[in-house]
C-alpha cells in the first residue's frame, strides 16, 4: 500500500504544472506592482504560453510607460507590448478587468515563440483600469 504513496504524491505535483511563482520585485521602488495583481496576471498569463519567466525589470519598464506614455513608450519599441484600458474605479471589478485583459490577448499570448520573459504593470487613473505587459 505504501509503495504507491510516492507515485500519488508525484502525480499531484505534476498536475500543478508550473512550479514557479511570481517574484516580489521590491527593487522596482515606485513602479512595484501590487503583489496580488502581479500574482493574478502571472498565473493567468503563464498558463497560456510556454514557460515564461517573470521579469521585474520589464515590470518596471511597464510602470514607467504607464506613468508617462508619451515619454517612455519609445524604449519599448523592440519588445512585444500588450496594453488594455477599461473603465472601473480603483479596486472595483479589478479581477474582472484582469480576466478581460488576459482574455483579449489569449490567442496572441499562446502564439508567443521567441519571448521568454515578461513583466506587467497596472494603474487606476481617472476611473480607468490600465494594464501593460511587456514580453522579451
C-alpha positions in Angstrom: 0.0 0.0 0.0 2.7 2.5 1.0 4.8 1.8 -2.1 2.2 3.8 -4.1 2.4 6.9 -1.9 5.4 8.4 -3.8 3.6 7.8 -7.1 0.4 9.6 -6.0 2.4 12.4 -4.4 4.4 12.9 -7.6 1.2 12.8 -9.7 -0.3 15.6 -7.5 2.7 17.8 -8.1 2.7 17.1 -11.9 -0.9 18.3 -12.1 0.1 21.6 -10.6 2.1 22.4 -13.8 4.5 25.3 -13.5 6.2 25.4 -10.1 7.4 28.9 -10.4 5.7 31.8 -8.7 5.8 35.5 -9.5 8.7 37.2 -7.6 8.1 40.1 -5.2 10.1 42.8 -7.2 11.0 45.1 -4.2 13.8 46.8 -6.2 11.2 48.4 -8.5 10.5 51.1 -5.9 7.6 53.3 -7.0 6.8 51.1 -10.0 6.4 47.9 -8.0 3.2 46.2 -8.9 0.8 45.2 -6.1 1.7 41.6 -5.3 -1.9 40.3 -5.5 -2.3 41.9 -9.0 1.1 40.5 -10.1 0.2 37.0 -8.9 -3.2 37.1 -10.8 -1.6 38.3 -14.0 1.3 35.9 -13.7 -1.0 32.9 -13.0 -3.3 33.7 -16.0 -0.5 34.5 -18.5 1.9 31.7 -17.6 -0.9 29.1 -18.2 -1.3 30.3 -21.8 2.2 30.1 -23.1 5.3 28.0 -22.8 7.1 28.6 -19.5 7.6 32.3 -19.4 9.7 33.7 -16.5 8.6 36.9 -14.8 11.0 39.8 -15.1 10.9 42.6 -12.5 12.8 44.9 -14.9 10.1 44.5 -17.5 7.5 45.2 -14.8 9.4 48.5 -14.0 9.5 49.4 -17.7 5.8 48.9 -17.9 5.3 51.1 -14.9 7.4 53.9 -16.5 5.3 53.6 -19.7 2.0 53.9 -17.8 3.4 56.8 -15.8 4.3 58.8 -18.9 3.3 57.1 -22.1 4.5 59.9 -24.4 8.0 59.8 -22.9 8.6 56.2 -22.2 7.0 54.1 -24.9 10.0 54.6 -27.2 12.1 52.3 -25.1 9.6 49.5 -25.5 9.6 49.5 -29.3 11.8 46.4 -29.8 9.6 44.5 -27.3 6.2 42.9 -27.5 3.8 45.2 -25.6 0.1 44.5 -24.8 -2.0 47.3 -23.3 -5.6 47.4 -22.1 -7.8 50.1 -20.7 -11.2 49.5 -19.2 -13.4 51.8 -17.0 -13.7 50.9 -13.4 -12.9 52.6 -10.1 -9.8 51.5 -8.2 -10.5 48.1 -6.7 -13.9 47.8 -8.3 -14.1 44.8 -10.6 -10.3 44.6 -10.7 -10.4 40.8 -11.0 -12.9 41.1 -13.9 -10.6 43.6 -15.6 -7.7 41.2 -15.3 -9.7 38.4 -16.8 -10.8 40.7 -19.7 -7.2 41.9 -20.3 -5.8 38.4 -20.5 -8.9 37.1 -22.4 -8.5 39.8 -25.0 -4.9 38.7 -25.8 -5.4 35.0 -25.1 -4.6 33.9 -28.7 -1.7 36.4 -29.0 -0.1 35.1 -25.8 -0.5 31.5 -26.9 1.4 32.2 -30.1 4.5 33.8 -28.4 7.5 31.9 -29.6 10.8 33.8 -29.1 9.7 35.7 -25.9 11.0 34.1 -22.7 10.4 36.8 -20.1 7.5 39.1 -19.3 6.6 41.7 -16.7 3.3 43.6 -16.2 2.1 46.7 -14.5 -1.2 48.4 -13.7 -2.6 51.7 -12.6 -6.0 53.1 -12.0 -6.3 56.7 -13.1 -9.5 58.7 -13.9 -11.6 55.6 -13.0 -9.9 53.6 -15.7 -8.0 50.3 -15.1 -4.8 50.5 -17.2 -2.7 47.4 -17.8 0.5 46.8 -19.7 2.5 43.6 -20.1 6.0 43.7 -21.8 7.4 40.5 -23.3 11.0 39.9 -24.3 
